[in-house]
């Protein structure tokens, strides 16, 4: 089972968002607060694709609004990419988590869950028609480019994708937050911004 039956014909982003709210294409919906669909300019030249919503996103219903989202905003600003001009989404639209005490901790979606949710990403790309898709982290990169992709080897490179648009793989901003000290965090952030500057050329 997957999301195909929920994807509307002749979609707009708003129609996709409304339809996705009722998606039960995998089991993740049953443990999530709500579907967290993509948002941004419907005619964006850049689409940023992450792994899945986190705890903050699950509560607020918007992608990239937690700590990783704030770091992404800072990186976009440094790369001269207005967030209002991009479309941000995830390959999986529901928060997958495991409870540790009172906290809900992120749990990586498996390949079946990613595959079940893929029709939404395909529909978003078809509707928005970006010039470049920026794949944030290994889950997003492998979901689109295949399981053998390694972000550490291919980050920052422009490649063709099965989505029919070009792609660029880079790290997920949450990985920068996990850096062990200030120096390594600063170095990781600088490298991330450089990748986004490559993507910024597609705004011209």
Secondary structure by P-SEA (a helix, b strand, c coil): ccccccccccccaaaaaaaacccccccccccccccccccccccccbbbbcccccaaaaaaccccccaaaaaaaaaaaaaccccccbbbbccccbbbbbbcccbbbbbbbcaaaaaaaaaaaaaaaaaacccbbbbccaaaaaacccccccccccccbbbbccccccbbbbbcaaaaaacccaaaaaaaaaaaaaaaaaaacccc
